[in-house]
Each structure stands twice: as structure tokens, then as C-alpha cells.
Amino acid sequence: MTYKVVVGVDGSENGDASLRWALAEAEAHDGEVIAVFAWQMPFISNPAAFRQDEIEQDGKDFLVDRLSSIAPSPPVPLTPLVAEGDPAEALVLASLDADMLVVGTRGRSPFMGAVLGSVSVRCAAAARCPVTLIKVPGENTRTLDG
């Protein structure tokens, strides 16, 4: 059985660091990495204003470009996975048969005042496998006591 690491990729600095860490972890265990990018339809009153197939293709293009820029020659098999839906739910679902789930503590959300990002907290609480949270050096996060 191959050691499988699932990682969330969202274009943030933490997401990039998570991908690098996941690749190194998979390499240490002669494993593979599944890189997940989740997308959602925009919330507007006219659903016909957006084409689902175009948004999904944009997500696929984004993920392939991001993986190619971070790991042009990955040391282990690296599979892109684009999922429609809530990011935390998509990551937990993708990691059901994984040995590890890796996510950054901060994503692209504008809400930087939280202790940890909501996706990372939800993944840590719901995943069936071990979860590694990646924090970039020098990241300024608040502590639980203020």
C-alpha cells in the first residue's frame, strides 16, 4: 500500500508551504501526493451569470499552474484534484483513505484576526487521518488568550 498524503492548495503562501511539506513527507515514505483545490459557485441572485464548466476549468488550470510552479519535477507522484464545494469538506472527503492531510493555517481569506483559519480547524476536527497544519515562518497569529 502506498503512503498517501492529501494537501490543500489555494494559492496562498501557507498553501504553497503545505505543498512543499507534503511532497517532502511523501518522499520520506516513498508515497504520493494528492493536491486538492476546492471551488464554489459564487453566491449571487442570478445563477446563470456564471458557467459551472468555465469555473471548474479555471480551477483546473489554476491548480496545474500552481503545482508546476511549486514542483516542476516532483520527487513523488503528484495528482491534482479539483473539487466543487466547501474546501474543508472537500479536503476531508479526499483524505478518507489517506495517511495524512496537510493544510495551511491561513488561506486566502480576508479574516486574518482568527487564531487559525476555519478550513484548517474544521479539517483537524473532522479528518479520519492525522492532520498536519503548516504555518509559514514569521506568521503573526494571535494566541488563544488574546
N, C-alpha and C positions, 0 to 999 in steps of 0.2 A: 504494500500500500504506500502510495506517495504522500509525503508530508505536504499538506495544502495550507497556504496562507492566503486569506482574503483581506484586501486592503481597500479602503475608501479613498478615491481620488476626486478632488473637487476643484483643483486649480489654485488652492491656497498654499502658502508656504508650509503649513503643517501637513497638508495633503501630500506635497512633494516629499517632505521628510519621511512621512509614513511609507510612501512607496519605496524609498531608498532602504529604509529599515526592513520592510517586508522582504525585499529582494535579498538582503544580506541574511536574514533569518532562514529563508527558504534555501539559500545556497549552503548554509551551515548544516542543513538537514537533508540535502540532496532532494529538495522538493520543488514545488511550483507555486506561482502566484496568480491569483485571480484579482484583477484590478476592476473595481466597481465604480461606475458613475451613475448616479440616480438623477432623473429629471422628472419634473411635474408640469402639467399643463398650467399656464398662467390663469389666475383667478380673475376673470372679467365677466361682464354680463353677456357677452356675445361669444360663445364657444367657437363659432365658425370663423372668428377673426384669426385663429391660428390653425395651421395644419399639423396634425399629430405626426405624420410621416416626416415632415420637414424638421420639426423639433427633435424627433428621435435621431434623424440623420445628423443634425448639428451636434447632438450629444456624442454620437459615434465618432464623428470627425474630431471633436474636441478631445475625446479620450485617447484616440490613436495618436494624435499630435502630441498630447501631453506625455504619453508613455514613450514616444520616440525621442522627445527632447530630454527626458529624465534618464531613460535607459535605452540608448540606441542599440546596444548589444547586451541584452540582459544575460546574466550568468545562469539563469534557470528559465524554464518555460514561463512565459508571461502572457496571460489570456485576458483580453479586455471583455468586460461585461457591462452593457448599458441596460439599466432597468428603469421602467416608468414607475413612479410612486415616491412615497416618503423615503428619504435617504436612510434613516435608521432601520426602518422595516426592510428595505431592500438589502442592506448590509447583513442584518441578522438572518434573513432568508438565505442569502448567498453563502453564509457561513455555517449552515446546518450540518454539513459534512466536513467542515474544515477543522484543522488542528489549532488554528489561531486566527483571530480577527484583529486587524490593526487599523486604528483610526487616529486622526489628529485631534488635539484638544480644542482646536479652533478651526473653523471653516471660513467660508466667505460671508458669514452673517454679519450684519452691521451692529449686532448687540454684543459689544466687546466687554460689557460690565459683568457678565456672568462669570462664575467661578470656572466652570467648564462648559463647553458647547453642549447644546441639548442633544445633538446626534451622538456625541461620544458617551454621554451619560446614559442615554437610552440603550445604546449598544452594550455598554458594560452591564447594564441591568438585565437585558433580555437574551443575550447570546448564550448558546449552549457550550461554546468552547471558550478557552482563555481569551481575554481581550487585552491588547497592549495599546496604551494611549501614548501618543507621541507629542511631545512638547518641544518646540524649537528653542535652541539656546537663546537666553536673553528675553524670552517671552515674559511679559509682565502680566501676571494673573493675580487676582485678589484671593486672599485666603478665606476660609470659612468663617473666621471670626472678624472679618472686616478689613 
